[in-house]
């Protein structure tokens, strides 16, 4: 289930119990495949399909792409991203 859906579900559960959802900080831990350029990131995938890795939540890309992905997570409610 995508983070946004899980996040909304958690908000609903918290609201039912009288908690304020904005008081809970959400974290996201995932693996990272980082490359200085797209070709290096592709090599580091070592033939593993990008779509399958992303479906598991793995972040893949260049510094700019990873920054954009982190910003999207922030907009979805993630307070902290922990990369492995």
C-alpha positions, 0 to 999 in steps of 0.5 A: 500500500502506498505511503499516502494511503497508509498515512491517511489511514493512520490519520483516520485511526488517530482522529477516532482515538482523539489524537491530533495527526500532526503531532506524530512524526512520520519516518521512512526507511529505505534502501538507496541506489545512488549515482553521480549520473543516470549511467552510474545509477543504472550500473549500480542497479546491476540489471535489477528492474528499476520498476521492481525496485521502486515498487519496493520503495527503494530510492534510485537516482542522481542527487537532483532526482533523490532531492526531488523524491525526498521533497515528494515524501515531505509533501506526503507527510514524511518528517524524516527519511533514513537511507540504508 
